[in-house]
Amino acid sequence: MTKAVGFLRQESSGRKSPLQRILLRSAHPNGLGWMRRKCPPGDFRTPINAEIATKILKEVADGFSKPENRNTTLTSVSFIDTSFLIDPVWDATPDFSHYEDETENISKMEAKFILFEILKNI
């Protein structure tokens, strides 16, 4: 992940690139449906794996924001943690994946929060 972000950062810098910031978003678990319980699992988005992935993504973003890695000519890298919105309802959907009906607002709130984070520093 660090190499991928570094590549994007390098390639988007110093050009007339519209990419001004790279945002890494927290990973979210899916409910423990059949795809995650079968052997071998067909989907690895279990709660513990999502938590580990989120920590890794945060570490990657933090690594690029260390003083020795800051460079005003390179695209900035930030981390957006939306876990506080999704984690409480990770298993609340009928198909363990798609938020609809009463949980539909969660997806909208997450989208609004991400948009807020994108626009707040412009």
C-alpha positions as CSV (number, residue, x, y, z in Angstrom):
1,M,0.0,0.0,0.0
2,T,2.9,2.3,0.8
3,K,4.4,1.8,-2.6
4,A,1.0,2.3,-4.4
5,V,0.4,5.6,-2.5
6,G,4.0,6.7,-3.1
7,F,3.6,6.0,-6.8
8,L,0.3,8.0,-7.0
9,R,1.9,10.8,-5.0
10,Q,5.0,11.0,-7.2
11,E,3.1,10.7,-10.5
12,S,0.5,13.3,-9.7
13,S,3.1,15.9,-8.5
14,G,4.9,18.4,-10.6
15,R,2.5,18.2,-13.4
16,K,-0.7,19.9,-14.2
17,S,-2.5,17.1,-12.4
18,P,-6.0,17.7,-10.9
19,L,-5.0,15.4,-8.0
20,Q,-4.2,17.6,-5.1
21,R,-4.7,15.2,-2.2
22,I,-4.8,11.4,-1.8
23,L,-7.4,10.3,0.8
24,L,-7.3,6.9,2.4
25,R,-10.5,5.8,4.0
26,S,-11.1,3.4,6.8
27,A,-12.0,-0.2,5.9
28,H,-15.4,-1.5,6.9
29,P,-16.5,-5.0,7.9
30,N,-19.3,-6.9,6.4
31,G,-21.6,-9.1,8.4
32,L,-20.6,-12.7,8.9
33,G,-22.6,-14.1,6.0
34,W,-21.7,-17.2,4.1
35,M,-18.9,-15.7,2.0
36,R,-17.0,-14.9,5.2
37,R,-17.8,-18.2,7.0
38,K,-17.1,-20.8,4.3
39,C,-13.7,-22.5,4.1
40,P,-11.7,-21.0,2.5
41,P,-13.5,-17.6,3.0
42,G,-14.6,-15.9,-0.2
43,D,-14.6,-12.5,1.5
44,F,-12.1,-11.4,4.1
45,R,-13.9,-8.3,5.4
46,T,-14.5,-9.6,8.9
47,P,-14.5,-7.1,11.8
48,I,-11.0,-8.0,12.9
49,N,-9.6,-7.8,9.4
50,A,-11.3,-4.4,8.7
51,E,-9.8,-3.1,12.0
52,I,-6.3,-4.3,11.0
53,A,-6.7,-2.8,7.5
54,T,-7.8,0.5,9.0
55,K,-4.8,0.7,11.2
56,I,-2.5,-0.1,8.3
57,L,-4.1,2.6,6.1
58,K,-3.7,5.2,9.0
59,E,-0.1,4.2,9.4
60,V,0.5,4.6,5.7
61,A,-1.1,8.1,5.7
62,D,0.8,9.1,8.9
63,G,4.1,7.9,7.3
64,F,3.6,10.3,4.4
65,S,2.9,13.2,6.8
66,K,6.0,12.8,8.9
67,P,8.3,15.9,8.7
68,E,11.0,14.1,6.7
69,N,8.4,12.9,4.2
70,R,6.6,16.3,3.7
71,N,7.3,18.0,0.5
72,T,5.3,21.0,-0.7
73,T,5.7,19.9,-4.3
74,L,4.2,16.4,-3.7
75,T,0.6,15.6,-3.4
76,S,-0.5,15.3,0.2
77,V,-1.8,12.1,1.8
78,S,-4.5,12.0,4.5
79,F,-6.6,9.5,6.3
80,I,-10.4,9.7,6.9
81,D,-11.7,7.5,9.6
82,T,-15.5,6.8,9.1
83,S,-15.5,3.8,11.5
84,F,-17.5,5.8,14.1
85,L,-20.4,5.8,11.6
86,I,-20.3,2.3,10.1
87,D,-18.8,0.1,12.8
88,P,-21.9,0.3,15.1
89,V,-24.2,-1.0,12.4
90,W,-21.8,-3.3,10.5
91,D,-24.1,-6.3,10.8
92,A,-27.5,-4.5,10.6
93,T,-28.3,-5.1,7.0
94,P,-30.4,-8.1,5.7
95,D,-27.7,-9.1,3.2
96,F,-24.8,-8.2,5.6
97,S,-23.5,-5.7,3.0
98,H,-25.8,-3.1,1.5
99,Y,-27.3,-0.4,3.7
100,E,-30.9,0.2,2.9
101,D,-34.2,1.1,4.6
102,E,-33.4,2.4,8.2
103,T,-29.6,2.0,7.7
104,E,-29.6,3.8,4.4
105,N,-29.0,7.1,6.2
106,I,-25.6,5.7,7.4
107,S,-24.3,5.6,3.9
108,K,-25.5,9.1,3.2
109,M,-23.9,10.3,6.5
110,E,-20.6,8.7,5.5
111,A,-20.7,10.3,2.1
112,K,-21.4,13.7,3.7
113,F,-18.6,13.3,6.2
114,I,-16.1,12.3,3.5
115,L,-17.2,15.3,1.4
116,F,-16.8,17.6,4.4
117,E,-13.3,16.3,5.0
118,I,-12.4,16.9,1.3
119,L,-13.8,20.4,1.2
120,K,-12.8,21.7,4.6
121,N,-9.2,22.5,3.6
122,I,-9.9,24.0,0.2
